[in-house]
Structures are given as C-alpha cells and as structure tokens.
C-alpha cells in the first residue's frame, strides 16, 4: 500500500476550545506524520475560495462565516491509506452520527461546528493542501 497525503484543518471551534494539542496527539497516535502545519486566520473570501465546491449549497454562507470567525490550523498528513484512515479517525461530519471514540464524537458540538476538516479523496487532498501550503513549506518525512 502506498503512502498517501491528506489535508486536515483544525477549525476555529477546535482552536477556541484549546483542543489543538489533544487533537494533534490523537492524529499522531493513529500513525499520521505531520509534514506541514501552520496557524492562520481565513478571511471570508479565502474561506469562500476553499469551500467553493459548496457555493450553491444552503449552508455555504454559515460555513464561510464560521471558518473566518477565528484562527484555524491546516496540516498536511502522511500515512499509508491516509484518507480512509483519517476519515475513520475523525468520524461522521455530523457528530451525533459519529462513532464512539472519534474526534468529532468526543469534541464537536454540531454539524456546523464539527472541530475538524478531512479531505474526502487523495485528489482533493492534493488540491486542498496546495490552497494552504507552497511545496517549499512541506517537510519530507524520511523514516
């Protein structure tokens, strides 16, 4: 199985709740290597660009308002089977439907404020990672 990369974002609710360290601990304990990470604050426009795929959806305005409401922490993660394994680690988008022990089940308050973003495919992970990081910001992780 090939090593994959995926993008995650610790969302503004995660930062506000002081859960950055705990969530990163869980990510690393699950075998993911962090190869890029930064704290940033999205503007309404940059959040809109990132979530452009949802522009026609009824939740788009609320999503971009929320994502620009405070600091967030995007990270590029690396691991074999990264996308699928990460989606299992974070749980369903709606925390009420997330499996016990997942990040969203344990920490998220609602569908709209669900602590963490995870790319849904390897291809989207590459596109999303490039939105936040130049290739020069990605550290090759040699085992």
MODELLER restraints for C-alpha pairs under 7 A, 6 or more apart:
rsr = mdl.restraints
at = mdl.atoms
rsr.add(forms.Gaussian(group=physical.xy_distance, feature=features.Distance(at['CA:1:A'], at['CA:80:A']), mean=6.27, stdev=0.5))
rsr.add(forms.Gaussian(group=physical.xy_distance, feature=features.Distance(at['CA:2:A'], at['CA:80:A']), mean=5.63, stdev=0.5))
rsr.add(forms.Gaussian(group=physical.xy_distance, feature=features.Distance(at['CA:3:A'], at['CA:78:A']), mean=6.66, stdev=0.5))
rsr.add(forms.Gaussian(group=physical.xy_distance, feature=features.Distance(at['CA:3:A'], at['CA:79:A']), mean=5.16, stdev=0.5))
rsr.add(forms.Gaussian(group=physical.xy_distance, feature=features.Distance(at['CA:3:A'], at['CA:80:A']), mean=4.03, stdev=0.5))
rsr.add(forms.Gaussian(group=physical.xy_distance, feature=features.Distance(at['CA:3:A'], at['CA:81:A']), mean=6.53, stdev=0.5))
rsr.add(forms.Gaussian(group=physical.xy_distance, feature=features.Distance(at['CA:4:A'], at['CA:78:A']), mean=5.67, stdev=0.5))
rsr.add(forms.Gaussian(group=physical.xy_distance, feature=features.Distance(at['CA:4:A'], at['CA:79:A']), mean=5.58, stdev=0.5))
rsr.add(forms.Gaussian(group=physical.xy_distance, feature=features.Distance(at['CA:4:A'], at['CA:80:A']), mean=5.55, stdev=0.5))
rsr.add(forms.Gaussian(group=physical.xy_distance, feature=features.Distance(at['CA:4:A'], at['CA:81:A']), mean=5.99, stdev=0.5))
rsr.add(forms.Gaussian(group=physical.xy_distance, feature=features.Distance(at['CA:4:A'], at['CA:82:A']), mean=5.31, stdev=0.5))
rsr.add(forms.Gaussian(group=physical.xy_distance, feature=features.Distance(at['CA:5:A'], at['CA:76:A']), mean=6.64, stdev=0.5))
rsr.add(forms.Gaussian(group=physical.xy_distance, feature=features.Distance(at['CA:5:A'], at['CA:77:A']), mean=5.48, stdev=0.5))
rsr.add(forms.Gaussian(group=physical.xy_distance, feature=features.Distance(at['CA:5:A'], at['CA:78:A']), mean=4.48, stdev=0.5))
rsr.add(forms.Gaussian(group=physical.xy_distance, feature=features.Distance(at['CA:5:A'], at['CA:79:A']), mean=6.65, stdev=0.5))
rsr.add(forms.Gaussian(group=physical.xy_distance, feature=features.Distance(at['CA:5:A'], at['CA:82:A']), mean=6.11, stdev=0.5))
rsr.add(forms.Gaussian(group=physical.xy_distance, feature=features.Distance(at['CA:5:A'], at['CA:122:A']), mean=6.82, stdev=0.5))
rsr.add(forms.Gaussian(group=physical.xy_distance, feature=features.Distance(at['CA:5:A'], at['CA:125:A']), mean=6.87, stdev=0.5))
rsr.add(forms.Gaussian(group=physical.xy_distance, feature=features.Distance(at['CA:6:A'], at['CA:76:A']), mean=5.73, stdev=0.5))
rsr.add(forms.Gaussian(group=physical.xy_distance, feature=features.Distance(at['CA:6:A'], at['CA:77:A']), mean=5.31, stdev=0.5))
rsr.add(forms.Gaussian(group=physical.xy_distance, feature=features.Distance(at['CA:6:A'], at['CA:78:A']), mean=6.57, stdev=0.5))
rsr.add(forms.Gaussian(group=physical.xy_distance, feature=features.Distance(at['CA:6:A'], at['CA:82:A']), mean=6.29, stdev=0.5))
rsr.add(forms.Gaussian(group=physical.xy_distance, feature=features.Distance(at['CA:6:A'], at['CA:83:A']), mean=5.85, stdev=0.5))
rsr.add(forms.Gaussian(group=physical.xy_distance, feature=features.Distance(at['CA:6:A'], at['CA:119:A']), mean=6.10, stdev=0.5))
rsr.add(forms.Gaussian(group=physical.xy_distance, feature=features.Distance(at['CA:6:A'], at['CA:122:A']), mean=6.39, stdev=0.5))
rsr.add(forms.Gaussian(group=physical.xy_distance, feature=features.Distance(at['CA:6:A'], at['CA:125:A']), mean=4.66, stdev=0.5))
rsr.add(forms.Gaussian(group=physical.xy_distance, feature=features.Distance(at['CA:6:A'], at['CA:126:A']), mean=6.96, stdev=0.5))
rsr.add(forms.Gaussian(group=physical.xy_distance, feature=features.Distance(at['CA:7:A'], at['CA:75:A']), mean=5.81, stdev=0.5))
rsr.add(forms.Gaussian(group=physical.xy_distance, feature=features.Distance(at['CA:7:A'], at['CA:76:A']), mean=4.65, stdev=0.5))
rsr.add(forms.Gaussian(group=physical.xy_distance, feature=features.Distance(at['CA:7:A'], at['CA:77:A']), mean=6.18, stdev=0.5))
rsr.add(forms.Gaussian(group=physical.xy_distance, feature=features.Distance(at['CA:7:A'], at['CA:118:A']), mean=6.05, stdev=0.5))
rsr.add(forms.Gaussian(group=physical.xy_distance, feature=features.Distance(at['CA:7:A'], at['CA:119:A']), mean=5.61, stdev=0.5))
rsr.add(forms.Gaussian(group=physical.xy_distance, feature=features.Distance(at['CA:7:A'], at['CA:125:A']), mean=5.19, stdev=0.5))
rsr.add(forms.Gaussian(group=physical.xy_distance, feature=features.Distance(at['CA:7:A'], at['CA:128:A']), mean=6.45, stdev=0.5))
rsr.add(forms.Gaussian(group=physical.xy_distance, feature=features.Distance(at['CA:7:A'], at['CA:129:A']), mean=5.58, stdev=0.5))
rsr.add(forms.Gaussian(group=physical.xy_distance, feature=features.Distance(at['CA:8:A'], at['CA:74:A']), mean=5.68, stdev=0.5))
rsr.add(forms.Gaussian(group=physical.xy_distance, feature=features.Distance(at['CA:8:A'], at['CA:75:A']), mean=5.36, stdev=0.5))
rsr.add(forms.Gaussian(group=physical.xy_distance, feature=features.Distance(at['CA:8:A'], at['CA:76:A']), mean=6.45, stdev=0.5))
rsr.add(forms.Gaussian(group=physical.xy_distance, feature=features.Distance(at['CA:8:A'], at['CA:116:A']), mean=6.84, stdev=0.5))
rsr.add(forms.Gaussian(group=physical.xy_distance, feature=features.Distance(at['CA:8:A'], at['CA:117:A']), mean=5.13, stdev=0.5))
rsr.add(forms.Gaussian(group=physical.xy_distance, feature=features.Distance(at['CA:8:A'], at['CA:118:A']), mean=4.64, stdev=0.5))
rsr.add(forms.Gaussian(group=physical.xy_distance, feature=features.Distance(at['CA:8:A'], at['CA:119:A']), mean=6.57, stdev=0.5))
rsr.add(forms.Gaussian(group=physical.xy_distance, feature=features.Distance(at['CA:9:A'], at['CA:72:A']), mean=6.62, stdev=0.5))
rsr.add(forms.Gaussian(group=physical.xy_distance, feature=features.Distance(at['CA:9:A'], at['CA:73:A']), mean=5.37, stdev=0.5))
rsr.add(forms.Gaussian(group=physical.xy_distance, feature=features.Distance(at['CA:9:A'], at['CA:74:A']), mean=4.07, stdev=0.5))
rsr.add(forms.Gaussian(group=physical.xy_distance, feature=features.Distance(at['CA:9:A'], at['CA:75:A']), mean=6.16, stdev=0.5))
rsr.add(forms.Gaussian(group=physical.xy_distance, feature=features.Distance(at['CA:9:A'], at['CA:116:A']), mean=5.57, stdev=0.5))
rsr.add(forms.Gaussian(group=physical.xy_distance, feature=features.Distance(at['CA:9:A'], at['CA:117:A']), mean=4.93, stdev=0.5))
rsr.add(forms.Gaussian(group=physical.xy_distance, feature=features.Distance(at['CA:9:A'], at['CA:118:A']), mean=6.93, stdev=0.5))
rsr.add(forms.Gaussian(group=physical.xy_distance, feature=features.Distance(at['CA:10:A'], at['CA:72:A']), mean=5.52, stdev=0.5))
rsr.add(forms.Gaussian(group=physical.xy_distance, feature=features.Distance(at['CA:10:A'], at['CA:73:A']), mean=4.86, stdev=0.5))
rsr.add(forms.Gaussian(group=physical.xy_distance, feature=features.Distance(at['CA:10:A'], at['CA:74:A']), mean=6.21, stdev=0.5))
rsr.add(forms.Gaussian(group=physical.xy_distance, feature=features.Distance(at['CA:10:A'], at['CA:115:A']), mean=6.11, stdev=0.5))
rsr.add(forms.Gaussian(group=physical.xy_distance, feature=features.Distance(at['CA:10:A'], at['CA:116:A']), mean=4.71, stdev=0.5))
rsr.add(forms.Gaussian(group=physical.xy_distance, feature=features.Distance(at['CA:10:A'], at['CA:117:A']), mean=6.63, stdev=0.5))
rsr.add(forms.Gaussian(group=physical.xy_distance, feature=features.Distance(at['CA:11:A'], at['CA:67:A']), mean=6.73, stdev=0.5))
rsr.add(forms.Gaussian(group=physical.xy_distance, feature=features.Distance(at['CA:11:A'], at['CA:72:A']), mean=4.89, stdev=0.5))
rsr.add(forms.Gaussian(group=physical.xy_distance, feature=features.Distance(at['CA:11:A'], at['CA:73:A']), mean=6.74, stdev=0.5))
rsr.add(forms.Gaussian(group=physical.xy_distance, feature=features.Distance(at['CA:11:A'], at['CA:115:A']), mean=5.25, stdev=0.5))
rsr.add(forms.Gaussian(group=physical.xy_distance, feature=features.Distance(at['CA:11:A'], at['CA:116:A']), mean=5.34, stdev=0.5))
rsr.add(forms.Gaussian(group=physical.xy_distance, feature=features.Distance(at['CA:12:A'], at['CA:67:A']), mean=6.36, stdev=0.5))
rsr.add(forms.Gaussian(group=physical.xy_distance, feature=features.Distance(at['CA:12:A'], at['CA:69:A']), mean=6.66, stdev=0.5))
rsr.add(forms.Gaussian(group=physical.xy_distance, feature=features.Distance(at['CA:12:A'], at['CA:70:A']), mean=5.08, stdev=0.5))
rsr.add(forms.Gaussian(group=physical.xy_distance, feature=features.Distance(at['CA:12:A'], at['CA:71:A']), mean=5.38, stdev=0.5))
rsr.add(forms.Gaussian(group=physical.xy_distance, feature=features.Distance(at['CA:12:A'], at['CA:72:A']), mean=5.06, stdev=0.5))
rsr.add(forms.Gaussian(group=physical.xy_distance, feature=features.Distance(at['CA:13:A'], at['CA:113:A']), mean=6.42, stdev=0.5))
rsr.add(forms.Gaussian(group=physical.xy_distance, feature=features.Distance(at['CA:13:A'], at['CA:115:A']), mean=5.69, stdev=0.5))
rsr.add(forms.Gaussian(group=physical.xy_distance, feature=features.Distance(at['CA:14:A'], at['CA:20:A']), mean=6.33, stdev=0.5))
rsr.add(forms.Gaussian(group=physical.xy_distance, feature=features.Distance(at['CA:14:A'], at['CA:115:A']), mean=4.92, stdev=0.5))
rsr.add(forms.Gaussian(group=physical.xy_distance, feature=features.Distance(at['CA:15:A'], at['CA:71:A']), mean=6.58, stdev=0.5))
rsr.add(forms.Gaussian(group=physical.xy_distance, feature=features.Distance(at['CA:15:A'], at['CA:72:A']), mean=6.39, stdev=0.5))
rsr.add(forms.Gaussian(group=physical.xy_distance, feature=features.Distance(at['CA:31:A'], at['CA:79:A']), mean=6.86, stdev=0.5))
rsr.add(forms.Gaussian(group=physical.xy_distance, feature=features.Distance(at['CA:32:A'], at['CA:77:A']), mean=5.95, stdev=0.5))
rsr.add(forms.Gaussian(group=physical.xy_distance, feature=features.Distance(at['CA:32:A'], at['CA:78:A']), mean=5.60, stdev=0.5))
rsr.add(forms.Gaussian(group=physical.xy_distance, feature=features.Distance(at['CA:32:A'], at['CA:79:A']), mean=5.28, stdev=0.5))
rsr.add(forms.Gaussian(group=physical.xy_distance, feature=features.Distance(at['CA:33:A'], at['CA:77:A']), mean=5.50, stdev=0.5))
rsr.add(forms.Gaussian(group=physical.xy_distance, feature=features.Distance(at['CA:33:A'], at['CA:78:A']), mean=5.14, stdev=0.5))
rsr.add(forms.Gaussian(group=physical.xy_distance, feature=features.Distance(at['CA:33:A'], at['CA:79:A']), mean=6.59, stdev=0.5))
rsr.add(forms.Gaussian(group=physical.xy_distance, feature=features.Distance(at['CA:34:A'], at['CA:75:A']), mean=6.68, stdev=0.5))
rsr.add(forms.Gaussian(group=physical.xy_distance, feature=features.Distance(at['CA:34:A'], at['CA:76:A']), mean=5.97, stdev=0.5))
rsr.add(forms.Gaussian(group=physical.xy_distance, feature=features.Distance(at['CA:34:A'], at['CA:77:A']), mean=4.73, stdev=0.5))
rsr.add(forms.Gaussian(group=physical.xy_distance, feature=features.Distance(at['CA:34:A'], at['CA:78:A']), mean=6.53, stdev=0.5))
rsr.add(forms.Gaussian(group=physical.xy_distance, feature=features.Distance(at['CA:35:A'], at['CA:76:A']), mean=5.64, stdev=0.5))
rsr.add(forms.Gaussian(group=physical.xy_distance, feature=features.Distance(at['CA:35:A'], at['CA:77:A']), mean=5.91, stdev=0.5))
rsr.add(forms.Gaussian(group=physical.xy_distance, feature=features.Distance(at['CA:35:A'], at['CA:78:A']), mean=6.91, stdev=0.5))
rsr.add(forms.Gaussian(group=physical.xy_distance, feature=features.Distance(at['CA:35:A'], at['CA:138:A']), mean=5.65, stdev=0.5))
rsr.add(forms.Gaussian(group=physical.xy_distance, feature=features.Distance(at['CA:35:A'], at['CA:139:A']), mean=5.03, stdev=0.5))
rsr.add(forms.Gaussian(group=physical.xy_distance, feature=features.Distance(at['CA:35:A'], at['CA:140:A']), mean=6.53, stdev=0.5))
rsr.add(forms.Gaussian(group=physical.xy_distance, feature=features.Distance(at['CA:35:A'], at['CA:141:A']), mean=6.48, stdev=0.5))
rsr.add(forms.Gaussian(group=physical.xy_distance, feature=features.Distance(at['CA:36:A'], at['CA:75:A']), mean=5.33, stdev=0.5))
rsr.add(forms.Gaussian(group=physical.xy_distance, feature=features.Distance(at['CA:36:A'], at['CA:76:A']), mean=5.04, stdev=0.5))
rsr.add(forms.Gaussian(group=physical.xy_distance, feature=features.Distance(at['CA:36:A'], at['CA:137:A']), mean=6.42, stdev=0.5))
rsr.add(forms.Gaussian(group=physical.xy_distance, feature=features.Distance(at['CA:36:A'], at['CA:138:A']), mean=4.98, stdev=0.5))
rsr.add(forms.Gaussian(group=physical.xy_distance, feature=features.Distance(at['CA:36:A'], at['CA:139:A']), mean=6.28, stdev=0.5))
rsr.add(forms.Gaussian(group=physical.xy_distance, feature=features.Distance(at['CA:37:A'], at['CA:73:A']), mean=6.81, stdev=0.5))
rsr.add(forms.Gaussian(group=physical.xy_distance, feature=features.Distance(at['CA:37:A'], at['CA:74:A']), mean=5.82, stdev=0.5))
rsr.add(forms.Gaussian(group=physical.xy_distance, feature=features.Distance(at['CA:37:A'], at['CA:75:A']), mean=4.31, stdev=0.5))
rsr.add(forms.Gaussian(group=physical.xy_distance, feature=features.Distance(at['CA:37:A'], at['CA:76:A']), mean=6.61, stdev=0.5))
rsr.add(forms.Gaussian(group=physical.xy_distance, feature=features.Distance(at['CA:38:A'], at['CA:73:A']), mean=5.62, stdev=0.5))
rsr.add(forms.Gaussian(group=physical.xy_distance, feature=features.Distance(at['CA:38:A'], at['CA:74:A']), mean=6.03, stdev=0.5))
rsr.add(forms.Gaussian(group=physical.xy_distance, feature=features.Distance(at['CA:38:A'], at['CA:75:A']), mean=6.84, stdev=0.5))
rsr.add(forms.Gaussian(group=physical.xy_distance, feature=features.Distance(at['CA:39:A'], at['CA:71:A']), mean=6.58, stdev=0.5))
rsr.add(forms.Gaussian(group=physical.xy_distance, feature=features.Distance(at['CA:39:A'], at['CA:72:A']), mean=5.72, stdev=0.5))
rsr.add(forms.Gaussian(group=physical.xy_distance, feature=features.Distance(at['CA:39:A'], at['CA:73:A']), mean=4.49, stdev=0.5))
rsr.add(forms.Gaussian(group=physical.xy_distance, feature=features.Distance(at['CA:39:A'], at['CA:74:A']), mean=6.84, stdev=0.5))
rsr.add(forms.Gaussian(group=physical.xy_distance, feature=features.Distance(at['CA:40:A'], at['CA:71:A']), mean=5.47, stdev=0.5))
rsr.add(forms.Gaussian(group=physical.xy_distance, feature=features.Distance(at['CA:40:A'], at['CA:72:A']), mean=5.58, stdev=0.5))
rsr.add(forms.Gaussian(group=physical.xy_distance, feature=features.Distance(at['CA:40:A'], at['CA:73:A']), mean=6.31, stdev=0.5))
rsr.add(forms.Gaussian(group=physical.xy_distance, feature=features.Distance(at['CA:41:A'], at['CA:68:A']), mean=6.51, stdev=0.5))
rsr.add(forms.Gaussian(group=physical.xy_distance, feature=features.Distance(at['CA:41:A'], at['CA:70:A']), mean=5.93, stdev=0.5))
rsr.add(forms.Gaussian(group=physical.xy_distance, feature=features.Distance(at['CA:41:A'], at['CA:71:A']), mean=4.39, stdev=0.5))
rsr.add(forms.Gaussian(group=physical.xy_distance, feature=features.Distance(at['CA:41:A'], at['CA:72:A']), mean=5.96, stdev=0.5))
rsr.add(forms.Gaussian(group=physical.xy_distance, feature=features.Distance(at['CA:42:A'], at['CA:67:A']), mean=6.70, stdev=0.5))
rsr.add(forms.Gaussian(group=physical.xy_distance, feature=features.Distance(at['CA:42:A'], at['CA:68:A']), mean=4.87, stdev=0.5))
rsr.add(forms.Gaussian(group=physical.xy_distance, feature=features.Distance(at['CA:43:A'], at['CA:68:A']), mean=5.12, stdev=0.5))
rsr.add(forms.Gaussian(group=physical.xy_distance, feature=features.Distance(at['CA:44:A'], at['CA:64:A']), mean=5.79, stdev=0.5))
rsr.add(forms.Gaussian(group=physical.xy_distance, feature=features.Distance(at['CA:44:A'], at['CA:65:A']), mean=6.35, stdev=0.5))
rsr.add(forms.Gaussian(group=physical.xy_distance, feature=features.Distance(at['CA:44:A'], at['CA:68:A']), mean=5.41, stdev=0.5))
rsr.add(forms.Gaussian(group=physical.xy_distance, feature=features.Distance(at['CA:47:A'], at['CA:64:A']), mean=5.30, stdev=0.5))
rsr.add(forms.Gaussian(group=physical.xy_distance, feature=features.Distance(at['CA:47:A'], at['CA:67:A']), mean=6.17, stdev=0.5))
rsr.add(forms.Gaussian(group=physical.xy_distance, feature=features.Distance(at['CA:47:A'], at['CA:68:A']), mean=6.37, stdev=0.5))
rsr.add(forms.Gaussian(group=physical.xy_distance, feature=features.Distance(at['CA:48:A'], at['CA:64:A']), mean=5.74, stdev=0.5))
rsr.add(forms.Gaussian(group=physical.xy_distance, feature=features.Distance(at['CA:54:A'], at['CA:60:A']), mean=5.97, stdev=0.5))
rsr.add(forms.Gaussian(group=physical.xy_distance, feature=features.Distance(at['CA:63:A'], at['CA:112:A']), mean=6.95, stdev=0.5))
rsr.add(forms.Gaussian(group=physical.xy_distance, feature=features.Distance(at['CA:76:A'], at['CA:129:A']), mean=6.47, stdev=0.5))
rsr.add(forms.Gaussian(group=physical.xy_distance, feature=features.Distance(at['CA:83:A'], at['CA:119:A']), mean=6.82, stdev=0.5))
rsr.add(forms.Gaussian(group=physical.xy_distance, feature=features.Distance(at['CA:83:A'], at['CA:120:A']), mean=6.65, stdev=0.5))
rsr.add(forms.Gaussian(group=physical.xy_distance, feature=features.Distance(at['CA:83:A'], at['CA:121:A']), mean=6.10, stdev=0.5))
rsr.add(forms.Gaussian(group=physical.xy_distance, feature=features.Distance(at['CA:83:A'], at['CA:122:A']), mean=6.42, stdev=0.5))
rsr.add(forms.Gaussian(group=physical.xy_distance, feature=features.Distance(at['CA:87:A'], at['CA:118:A']), mean=6.48, stdev=0.5))
rsr.add(forms.Gaussian(group=physical.xy_distance, feature=features.Distance(at['CA:89:A'], at['CA:102:A']), mean=5.43, stdev=0.5))
rsr.add(forms.Gaussian(group=physical.xy_distance, feature=features.Distance(at['CA:89:A'], at['CA:103:A']), mean=6.53, stdev=0.5))
rsr.add(forms.Gaussian(group=physical.xy_distance, feature=features.Distance(at['CA:90:A'], at['CA:102:A']), mean=5.14, stdev=0.5))
rsr.add(forms.Gaussian(group=physical.xy_distance, feature=features.Distance(at['CA:90:A'], at['CA:103:A']), mean=4.67, stdev=0.5))
rsr.add(forms.Gaussian(group=physical.xy_distance, feature=features.Distance(at['CA:90:A'], at['CA:104:A']), mean=5.62, stdev=0.5))
rsr.add(forms.Gaussian(group=physical.xy_distance, feature=features.Distance(at['CA:91:A'], at['CA:98:A']), mean=4.76, stdev=0.5))
rsr.add(forms.Gaussian(group=physical.xy_distance, feature=features.Distance(at['CA:91:A'], at['CA:99:A']), mean=5.99, stdev=0.5))
rsr.add(forms.Gaussian(group=physical.xy_distance, feature=features.Distance(at['CA:91:A'], at['CA:102:A']), mean=5.18, stdev=0.5))
rsr.add(forms.Gaussian(group=physical.xy_distance, feature=features.Distance(at['CA:91:A'], at['CA:103:A']), mean=6.50, stdev=0.5))
rsr.add(forms.Gaussian(group=physical.xy_distance, feature=features.Distance(at['CA:91:A'], at['CA:104:A']), mean=5.74, stdev=0.5))
rsr.add(forms.Gaussian(group=physical.xy_distance, feature=features.Distance(at['CA:91:A'], at['CA:105:A']), mean=6.88, stdev=0.5))
rsr.add(forms.Gaussian(group=physical.xy_distance, feature=features.Distance(at['CA:92:A'], at['CA:98:A']), mean=4.44, stdev=0.5))
rsr.add(forms.Gaussian(group=physical.xy_distance, feature=features.Distance(at['CA:93:A'], at['CA:111:A']), mean=6.27, stdev=0.5))
rsr.add(forms.Gaussian(group=physical.xy_distance, feature=features.Distance(at['CA:93:A'], at['CA:114:A']), mean=6.78, stdev=0.5))
rsr.add(forms.Gaussian(group=physical.xy_distance, feature=features.Distance(at['CA:94:A'], at['CA:110:A']), mean=6.56, stdev=0.5))
rsr.add(forms.Gaussian(group=physical.xy_distance, feature=features.Distance(at['CA:94:A'], at['CA:111:A']), mean=4.48, stdev=0.5))
rsr.add(forms.Gaussian(group=physical.xy_distance, feature=features.Distance(at['CA:95:A'], at['CA:104:A']), mean=5.19, stdev=0.5))
rsr.add(forms.Gaussian(group=physical.xy_distance, feature=features.Distance(at['CA:95:A'], at['CA:105:A']), mean=4.88, stdev=0.5))
rsr.add(forms.Gaussian(group=physical.xy_distance, feature=features.Distance(at['CA:95:A'], at['CA:108:A']), mean=5.99, stdev=0.5))
rsr.add(forms.Gaussian(group=physical.xy_distance, feature=features.Distance(at['CA:95:A'], at['CA:110:A']), mean=6.24, stdev=0.5))
rsr.add(forms.Gaussian(group=physical.xy_distance, feature=features.Distance(at['CA:95:A'], at['CA:111:A']), mean=6.38, stdev=0.5))
rsr.add(forms.Gaussian(group=physical.xy_distance, feature=features.Distance(at['CA:95:A'], at['CA:114:A']), mean=6.73, stdev=0.5))
rsr.add(forms.Gaussian(group=physical.xy_distance, feature=features.Distance(at['CA:96:A'], at['CA:105:A']), mean=6.85, stdev=0.5))
rsr.add(forms.Gaussian(group=physical.xy_distance, feature=features.Distance(at['CA:98:A'], at['CA:104:A']), mean=6.56, stdev=0.5))
rsr.add(forms.Gaussian(group=physical.xy_distance, feature=features.Distance(at['CA:98:A'], at['CA:105:A']), mean=5.30, stdev=0.5))
rsr.add(forms.Gaussian(group=physical.xy_distance, feature=features.Distance(at['CA:99:A'], at['CA:105:A']), mean=6.46, stdev=0.5))
rsr.add(forms.Gaussian(group=physical.xy_distance, feature=features.Distance(at['CA:104:A'], at['CA:114:A']), mean=6.02, stdev=0.5))
rsr.add(forms.Gaussian(group=physical.xy_distance, feature=features.Distance(at['CA:104:A'], at['CA:115:A']), mean=6.45, stdev=0.5))
rsr.add(forms.Gaussian(group=physical.xy_distance, feature=features.Distance(at['CA:107:A'], at['CA:115:A']), mean=6.88, stdev=0.5))
rsr.add(forms.Gaussian(group=physical.xy_distance, feature=features.Distance(at['CA:108:A'], at['CA:114:A']), mean=4.51, stdev=0.5))
rsr.add(forms.Gaussian(group=physical.xy_distance, feature=features.Distance(at['CA:108:A'], at['CA:115:A']), mean=5.37, stdev=0.5))
rsr.add(forms.Gaussian(group=physical.xy_distance, feature=features.Distance(at['CA:119:A'], at['CA:125:A']), mean=5.05, stdev=0.5))
